[in-house]
Amino acid sequence: MTDINVNTNNIISYSMEIHQTAVRLSRLGKEIEAVKKAGFFNSAYNTMINASIMNLSESVLTKAAKMDSMGSALETIANYYRRAEKAILSGKSGIIISIADIFPVLPGTDKRNLWEKIVDWFRHKDPDMYDTTTRAQEKAADAMMKKELWKILQDEKYSPEHWDKASIEERKQILQDYMNEVIKVYGLKDVNVNINWDPDAKYTSKSITWGYYTHGTHTVTLNEAALADSVGNWDSYDLLETVSHELRHAYQHEAIDHPTQFMVSKETIDTWKNNFDNYINSDTDYDAYRAQPVEVDARDFQVNRNSRVSSGPQVIRVFPSGGFGRLA
């Protein structure tokens, strides 16, 4: 049995402090809402703000749960509220950046209020049972991520001109740098941050395996031979879009594994999980392979500076047995 030590005076004090802080934050919220109505925030940034606030609350509760008494837990919550209020009201870099400084990751689906989380914590309820992300919020989050990917690609080091002048080793570094940035945009935590290079991946004048994601090792593998443009008319610059494509598969898996940490609806998570459990390999039925929900979604994030999207039967992605096609 857990020993809960309660100091009633402290609880009353903390409760009043939390209430007063909540009132001040509520007033600030009304001001933010007024700005939103004036048209300064689009739906994507609104989603980011809401997700950041939700995850801040979740983070606070997680910290409080580690305390050895209810009094200490409430004290922790009060301290975090003070810190949040100070960061939001500081006005150093604007409301979006201030909230992002408190909780910089976009994902989050659990929308219970703080009191509901505290009650459920004491009842030992599984947070994964909550599904509150709507399809509209999911689409807004996706739109923001695509916008961020496009902004990253405007850096000159990711331009086709810079790529064409780069050596093989320099191209590897360009792809690694891009992968590091895409990981941040997607909010990935489980993925191996280092690219794995496959010197034996399929690469002929008629077909190529650009790369693949292996969920068992959380690894993105790219075709090393494709870096050189040495066979057929393949453009090695397309490896950039392979990175965003394969990391999107990592995003799909992490959303399935950690549904409360990503802005993905239950409908989409269920669809992805069913697809992975019944995955169709490109060698089995290419048209069916491309029509799968996880592949359609990943191609939607498959971008490079030229906005090309690989298509046609000559572009083949092969996934090793026991890797990408199934949940680990």
Wavefront OBJ file of the C-alpha trace (Angstrom):
o trace
v 0.000 0.000 0.000
v 1.294 3.447 -0.904
v 1.942 5.756 2.030
v 0.336 9.121 1.280
v 1.302 11.977 3.591
v -1.031 14.939 3.325
v -0.466 18.371 4.811
v -3.902 19.977 4.579
v -2.538 23.500 4.931
v -0.182 22.969 2.008
v -2.966 21.449 -0.091
v -5.215 24.461 0.494
v -2.352 26.820 -0.302
v -1.387 24.950 -3.461
v -5.005 24.670 -4.567
v -5.532 28.415 -4.221
v -2.300 29.104 -6.051
v -3.228 26.757 -8.896
v -6.683 28.332 -9.121
v -5.276 31.856 -9.261
v -2.745 30.832 -11.894
v -5.463 29.103 -13.889
v -7.546 32.286 -13.832
v -4.610 34.327 -15.133
v -3.865 31.759 -17.837
v -7.548 31.717 -18.776
v -7.456 35.477 -19.315
v -4.344 35.059 -21.423
v -6.133 32.321 -23.343
v -8.961 34.726 -24.188
v -6.410 37.186 -25.520
v -4.851 34.461 -27.652
v -8.303 33.471 -28.898
v -8.927 37.055 -29.936
v -5.700 37.062 -31.923
v -6.687 33.772 -33.571
v -10.082 35.202 -34.572
v -8.274 38.148 -36.086
v -6.628 35.703 -38.472
v -3.057 35.689 -37.194
v -2.936 31.946 -36.534
v -3.804 29.299 -39.095
v -5.175 25.919 -38.079
v -1.765 24.245 -38.162
v -0.207 26.652 -35.681
v -3.336 26.512 -33.558
v -2.911 22.747 -33.459
v 0.725 23.142 -32.469
v -0.182 25.461 -29.596
v -2.937 23.164 -28.336
v -0.677 20.128 -28.625
v 2.128 21.904 -26.757
v -0.197 22.884 -23.915
v -1.665 19.375 -23.704
v 1.744 17.787 -23.562
v 2.944 20.312 -20.999
v 0.093 19.157 -18.746
v 1.021 15.529 -19.384
v 4.663 16.260 -18.590
v 3.667 17.984 -15.345
v 1.576 15.026 -14.264
v 4.375 12.588 -15.057
v 6.751 14.583 -12.864
v 4.180 14.776 -10.081
v 3.573 11.035 -10.202
v 7.187 10.446 -9.188
v 6.746 12.271 -5.892
v 6.472 10.230 -2.694
v 3.437 12.057 -1.309
v 0.371 13.934 -2.510
v 1.706 17.108 -0.933
v 4.932 16.875 -2.924
v 2.987 16.093 -6.085
v 0.812 19.184 -5.670
v 3.873 21.289 -4.947
v 5.469 20.029 -8.166
v 2.329 20.893 -10.128
v 2.205 24.392 -8.643
v 5.867 24.988 -9.494
v 5.318 23.935 -13.086
v 2.307 26.223 -13.405
v 4.419 29.127 -12.165
v 7.173 28.262 -14.631
v 4.695 27.983 -17.515
v 3.060 31.279 -16.640
v 6.427 33.014 -16.454
v 7.528 31.616 -19.813
v 4.255 32.497 -21.549
v 4.065 36.005 -20.115
v 7.757 36.825 -20.593
v 7.143 37.949 -24.157
v 10.752 37.290 -25.143
v 10.015 35.648 -28.478
v 6.233 35.547 -28.806
v 3.634 33.095 -27.597
v 4.389 30.239 -30.030
v 8.104 30.156 -29.297
v 7.559 30.553 -25.558
v 5.251 27.543 -25.417
v 7.584 25.570 -27.659
v 10.412 26.339 -25.238
v 8.403 24.680 -22.462
v 7.423 21.676 -24.540
v 9.089 21.749 -27.984
v 7.562 18.592 -29.491
v 4.393 18.811 -31.568
v 2.804 15.421 -30.737
v 0.051 14.823 -28.199
v -3.440 13.347 -28.233
v -4.643 13.149 -24.632
v -6.970 16.092 -23.928
v -8.113 15.374 -20.404
v -7.840 18.401 -18.142
v -5.292 18.417 -15.339
v -7.745 17.335 -12.625
v -8.987 14.421 -14.751
v -5.402 13.323 -15.268
v -4.718 13.446 -11.524
v -7.837 11.369 -10.792
v -6.988 8.852 -13.500
v -3.405 8.681 -12.249
v -4.647 7.617 -8.812
v -6.966 5.102 -10.487
v -4.038 3.745 -12.561
v -5.877 4.196 -15.843
v -3.961 3.489 -19.018
v -3.388 6.803 -20.893
v -3.412 4.944 -24.228
v -7.160 4.357 -23.838
v -7.871 8.004 -24.629
v -8.477 8.989 -28.238
v -9.218 12.642 -28.691
v -7.286 13.734 -31.773
v -9.653 14.559 -34.614
v -8.979 14.078 -38.318
v -9.006 17.860 -38.742
v -6.271 18.257 -36.114
v -4.296 15.433 -37.701
v -4.464 17.112 -41.108
v -3.437 20.452 -39.611
v -0.417 18.844 -37.956
v 0.527 17.111 -41.209
v 0.215 20.382 -43.104
v 2.536 22.089 -40.666
v 5.128 19.309 -40.927
v 5.092 19.498 -44.729
v 5.545 23.249 -44.515
v 8.517 22.799 -42.189
v 10.081 20.200 -44.518
v 9.774 22.598 -47.425
v 11.378 25.395 -45.406
v 14.318 23.147 -44.524
v 14.860 22.275 -48.177
v 15.239 25.964 -49.061
v 18.670 25.882 -47.423
v 21.277 26.104 -50.173
v 23.081 22.993 -48.923
v 20.027 20.952 -49.980
v 19.834 22.464 -53.470
v 20.331 20.318 -56.609
v 23.261 22.554 -57.580
v 25.091 21.926 -54.316
v 24.307 18.228 -54.546
v 25.697 17.942 -58.078
v 29.015 19.443 -56.980
v 29.324 17.286 -53.831
v 31.484 14.185 -53.521
v 30.051 10.835 -52.444
v 31.073 11.424 -48.826
v 29.717 14.966 -48.908
v 26.408 13.647 -50.253
v 26.253 11.194 -47.363
v 26.700 14.087 -44.946
v 24.014 16.146 -46.718
v 21.580 13.255 -46.337
v 22.557 12.746 -42.692
v 22.041 16.444 -41.950
v 18.656 16.361 -43.660
v 17.660 13.229 -41.765
v 18.526 14.921 -38.457
v 16.233 17.829 -39.336
v 13.364 15.638 -40.529
v 13.520 13.629 -37.294
v 12.942 16.854 -35.371
v 10.035 17.892 -37.592
v 8.325 14.524 -37.160
v 9.052 14.485 -33.410
v 10.597 11.005 -33.553
v 12.135 9.488 -30.426
v 12.734 5.808 -31.198
v 14.464 6.023 -34.575
v 18.189 5.355 -34.984
v 19.609 8.772 -35.882
v 22.364 7.363 -38.128
v 21.710 6.334 -41.735
v 22.549 2.724 -42.542
v 24.132 2.295 -45.993
v 23.401 -0.840 -48.024
v 26.091 -1.525 -50.681
v 24.124 -4.502 -52.049
v 20.694 -2.884 -52.559
v 19.066 -3.441 -55.967
v 20.419 -1.018 -58.551
v 20.090 -1.722 -62.277
v 19.168 0.350 -65.299
v 15.547 -0.793 -64.939
v 14.900 -1.045 -61.208
v 16.233 0.352 -57.965
v 15.670 0.023 -54.241
v 16.201 3.574 -52.992
v 15.882 2.640 -49.347
v 13.736 1.156 -46.602
v 12.819 1.514 -42.941
v 13.231 -1.468 -40.607
v 11.039 -1.117 -37.541
v 12.730 -3.954 -35.680
v 15.921 -1.873 -35.448
v 14.274 1.561 -35.989
v 16.729 2.101 -38.828
v 16.595 3.943 -42.149
v 18.717 2.215 -44.808
v 19.671 3.878 -48.102
v 21.160 2.458 -51.300
v 24.851 3.361 -51.232
v 25.349 2.714 -54.954
v 22.593 5.196 -55.811
v 24.782 8.049 -54.575
v 26.844 7.992 -57.763
v 24.281 8.194 -60.598
v 26.338 5.508 -62.295
v 23.568 3.267 -63.720
v 20.788 4.294 -66.086
v 19.113 7.664 -65.634
v 18.633 7.566 -61.864
v 18.994 10.913 -60.135
v 20.835 10.483 -56.837
v 19.208 13.699 -55.607
v 16.026 11.644 -55.156
v 17.645 10.124 -52.058
v 16.532 13.271 -50.226
v 12.888 12.416 -50.785
v 13.654 8.828 -49.776
v 14.736 10.133 -46.356
v 11.457 11.985 -45.733
v 9.505 8.989 -47.083
v 11.184 6.355 -44.911
v 11.153 8.524 -41.799
v 7.418 8.970 -42.339
v 7.174 5.190 -41.988
v 9.044 5.557 -38.697
v 6.479 8.209 -37.732
v 3.629 5.810 -38.551
v 5.128 3.097 -36.357
v 5.819 5.444 -33.452
v 2.263 6.767 -33.624
v 1.020 3.187 -33.340
v 3.417 2.374 -30.497
v 2.826 5.656 -28.608
v -0.642 6.945 -29.614
v -0.821 9.590 -26.898
v 2.361 11.260 -28.160
v 1.347 12.065 -31.726
v -1.326 14.161 -33.406
v -2.840 11.170 -35.201
v -6.472 10.083 -34.956
v -7.484 6.631 -33.757
v -8.998 5.973 -37.174
v -5.646 6.557 -38.876
v -3.670 4.614 -36.271
v -5.986 1.619 -36.660
v -5.675 1.828 -40.452
v -1.862 1.947 -40.282
v -1.655 -0.922 -37.826
v -3.932 -3.114 -39.943
v -1.871 -2.253 -43.030
v 1.424 -3.184 -41.372
v -0.087 -6.437 -40.112
v -1.151 -7.271 -43.681
v 1.621 -5.549 -45.612
v 1.948 -6.243 -49.357
v 5.525 -6.340 -50.652
v 6.321 -4.586 -53.931
v 7.566 -7.842 -55.450
v 4.205 -9.509 -54.744
v 1.848 -6.945 -56.283
v 3.329 -3.579 -57.187
v 0.033 -1.745 -57.760
v -1.424 -3.048 -54.487
v 1.838 -2.150 -52.733
v 1.609 1.467 -53.880
v -2.097 1.691 -52.995
v -1.545 0.745 -49.335
v -2.471 3.513 -46.852
v 1.008 3.637 -45.286
v 2.647 4.018 -48.711
v 0.180 6.647 -49.922
v 0.798 8.612 -46.717
v 4.599 8.272 -46.935
v 4.632 9.421 -50.579
v 2.700 12.479 -49.489
v 5.762 13.441 -47.415
v 8.234 12.366 -50.093
v 9.601 15.727 -51.229
v 12.788 17.372 -52.442
v 13.727 20.828 -53.697
v 12.416 20.030 -57.192
v 9.091 18.752 -55.760
v 9.456 15.537 -57.685
v 7.606 12.427 -56.562
v 8.989 9.108 -57.767
v 6.416 6.995 -59.588
v 6.115 4.142 -62.067
v 7.036 0.474 -61.867
v 10.760 1.120 -62.240
v 10.974 2.657 -58.743
v 10.835 -0.200 -56.263
v 11.184 -0.133 -52.485
v 11.878 -3.530 -50.959
v 11.391 -4.186 -47.248
v 13.329 -7.021 -45.572
v 11.432 -9.826 -43.865
v 10.865 -9.171 -40.157
v 11.583 -5.474 -40.580
v 9.346 -2.781 -41.945
v 6.294 -4.861 -42.704
v 5.384 -5.881 -39.158
v 5.259 -4.329 -35.727
v 8.245 -5.368 -33.603
l 1 2 3 4 5 6 7 8 9 10 11 12 13 14 15 16 17 18 19 20 21 22 23 24 25 26 27 28 29 30 31 32 33 34 35 36 37 38 39 40 41 42 43 44 45 46 47 48 49 50 51 52 53 54 55 56 57 58 59 60 61 62 63 64 65 66 67 68 69 70 71 72 73 74 75 76 77 78 79 80 81 82 83 84 85 86 87 88 89 90 91 92 93 94 95 96 97 98 99 100 101 102 103 104 105 106 107 108 109 110 111 112 113 114 115 116 117 118 119 120 121 122 123 124 125 126 127 128 129 130 131 132 133 134 135 136 137 138 139 140 141 142 143 144 145 146 147 148 149 150 151 152 153 154 155 156 157 158 159 160 161 162 163 164 165 166 167 168 169 170 171 172 173 174 175 176 177 178 179 180 181 182 183 184 185 186 187 188 189 190 191 192 193 194 195 196 197 198 199 200 201 202 203 204 205 206 207 208 209 210 211 212 213 214 215 216 217 218 219 220 221 222 223 224 225 226 227 228 229 230 231 232 233 234 235 236 237 238 239 240 241 242 243 244 245 246 247 248 249 250 251 252 253 254 255 256 257 258 259 260 261 262 263 264 265 266 267 268 269 270 271 272 273 274 275 276 277 278 279 280 281 282 283 284 285 286 287 288 289 290 291 292 293 294 295 296 297 298 299 300 301 302 303 304 305 306 307 308 309 310 311 312 313 314 315 316 317 318 319 320 321 322 323 324 325 326 327 328
